Each structure stands twice: as structure tokens, then as C-alpha cells.
């Protein structure tokens, strides 16, 4: 039984309220702060460190929300399985249009990848501010490698979101802004 609300859209599609405000604010705040730290500020500045601490706080909030938030925000509701990943890849290869109301299995893998990678970036960033690890080359190299991996992951994530939007007919970026997925009639829906 779904706790996601569904309404008819004027275009013959159905609208499904999926993403709660806290999840959307987390997502776009993380996007903004990561971009600011990766692209616009000096890695040696205090601003860089404070943005990193803020990202750490956002991740801690998301982890808590992943256990106590609404069903669509809970990790247990979209934990990827091998069968789910295989089914999504098969759907993509065969052109079968199956719309996932929450995260797709591959999308869930990316979420966990990004959360773990960002946690690693925060941990190594904090380590570099301590007496024990200040100036230690492997910590700096790991921090930089994790940032690079996060940037690659973000590019893959954005590309996949655009591809899935086109493939399924669901405007996923709009859904992450409004919290509502508009699903075309005739699409097979998975929660």
C-alpha cells in the first residue's frame, strides 16, 4: 500500500507527490554548496572549510531523515537489490518503460555512492585540519581523489537523470523541484 498521494493531471497523466520539502531542500542545498566548494572558492580558505562542515551537517541530517522521514525518503524504501538493478538495465536495453515513483535501483546506487563519497571528503577534509594529519600527503591525495570521484559521479548522475527523463517521459528535474512526478498514461509504475 502506497502512502504517496496520486491525482489526475489535466494532460491525461497522473501526478504522484513523492519528494518532501526537506529532501528537496537537502538536495538543492547540497548541489549549491558542493558546486561552490568545487568550482568557486579557494581550497585553502576558511570559507572552503565552513562549506565542508555545512555539507557534513546536511549529510548527517539526510542520514537521520533516511530512517525517520516519510516513506519516500527512507533508505529502506529504495535500497537497491541485484534483481532490481538487473531489471532496470534490462528495461533500458529493451526499451521497456517502467517508471519508478521513488528512486530507481541505479539511482539508489548513485545516492549511496554520493553520500559515502561526500562523507569521505568531509572526513579527509577534517583530518587535514588536525595536528596528526596536517600536511600528510596520503590524506590530501585521498581528499582530492574523492572530490574527483564525486565530480565524475555528479556528471554521471545528471546524465542519467536526463536520459531517464527522456526514456520514461517523466521530467525528473522538475519532480525534484516540485516534489511531484507526472507520469504519462500507460506507463508501468513501480514504487
N, C-alpha and C positions, 0 to 999 in steps of 0.2 A: 504494500500500500504506500503510495507516494504522499509526502507532505508538501510537495511542490504545487503551487496553485496554477491552474490552467484556465485560459479564457480564449474565446474565439477572436481571431483578428479579422478586420474587415476584408482583407485580401484573400480569405479562404484558408489561411494558415491558422495555426494555433499558437498562442503565446503562453510561455511557461516561465513563471517567476522562479529564478534559480539562485542568483548570486545576491547575498545580503549586503547591506551597505558597508559593514565593517570589512568584509572580504574585498569589496571593490576599492575601498579607501586604502586598504593594505596594498593591494596590487599596484595601484597607480602611484602611491607614495614610494613604494619600492622601486618602481620604474624610474621615477624622477630622481630619487636620491642616488641610485646606482649610476645613472647616466651622469649626474653631477660629479660624482666622485671619479668615475672612469674617464670622463671627457673634459671637464671644465676646471677642476681645481688642481692645485699643486699637491702631489703626494706627500710632501714634507710639511704641509700646512696644518695648523690646528683645526681648520675647517674640515679637512680630509678626515681627521681622526673623529671629530664630532659627528660628521655624517655617517661614518662607520659605526659609531656607538648607537646612533639612531636606527640604522639598519638592523643592528643587533637587537635592539628593543622591539622593532617591528617583527623580526623573526620569532622572538620569544612570544609575542602576542599571537602570532599566527599559529605557533605550536599549541598554545593554550586553546585557541579558538578551534583548532583541529580536533580537539577532544570534547569541548563543551558547547561549541557553536551549533547552529542549525544543521540539519542533516547534510545539506549540500556542501557545507564547509568541513565536515568531519572526515578525517583521513580514512576511517573505516568504510565510508560510503563510496570511495573511489580507489581503494587500494588495488593496484594493478595485479592481475594474475597472468600466468603464462598463456592460458587459454584465451583470455580477453585480448591480450596483445596479438596473439596469432589470428584471432577473429578479425581484429581491426585491420591488420596487414592484408588478410585475405579480402576483406571488403574493399580496401583501397585498390588491390590488384585486379579485382573482378568488376569494379565499378558499382558494387552494391552500395546503396545509400542508406546507411544506418546512422541515425542521429542520436548522440548521447546527450541526455539532458544535463548531466554533470560533466565531469572531465572524462575524456576518452582514456582508454588504457595507456596509450602512448603519451597523451597529455599528462596523465598522472605520473608516469615515469619522469617526465621533464620537470614537473613540480618538485618531486623528491630530489632529483638531481640538483635543481637550482637551490633548494633550501639547504641541502648538505654542502654544496659548493660555497654558498654565501656564509654559512656557519664556519667553514674552514677559513674563508677570507677574514672574517671577524676574529677568529681565534689567532691566526698568524699575525694579524694587524695588532692585536692586543699584546701578543708575545713580543713584538718588535719594540714596544714601549717599556718593557721591563728591563731591569738590570741584567737578568740572566740571559736574555736573548737579544739585547740591543746590539746591532752590528753583526749578528751571526748570519753568515751567508745563506745557509740552507733555509732558514726561516724566511728571509727576504725572497729567495728564489721560489719557494713554495707559495708564498703570498702572490707573487707575480704570475706564477703558473695557474693558480686558481682563478685569478682575475681574468687571465686569457681564456681559460676554460669557460668561465661564466659568460664572457662576451661571445664566444662561439655558440654557447648554449642559447643565449638570447636571440642570436641571429637565426638559429635553427627553430627556436620556439615561434618567433614571428613568422618565419616562412611557413611553418606547419599550420599555424593559425589561419594564414591567408589561403593556403591550399585546402584545408578542411572547410573553410567558409565557402569556397568555390565549389568543392566537391559535394557538400551536403546541402547547399542552399541556405545555410544559417549564417547570419552575419555575427561571427563570434566576437570581434572587437566591440561592436555595438552592444552585445549582450554583457560584456564586462564593464561597459559604461552605465547601461540602464538597469542591469540585473535581470533582464527578460530575454529569453531566447524565443524568436519567432520561427516556428518550424513549418515548412511547406506541407500542404496536404499530401498524403500518400507516402510520406517518409516513415520508414520503420523507426520507432523510438525505443531507445534503451535508456534506462536510468543509470 
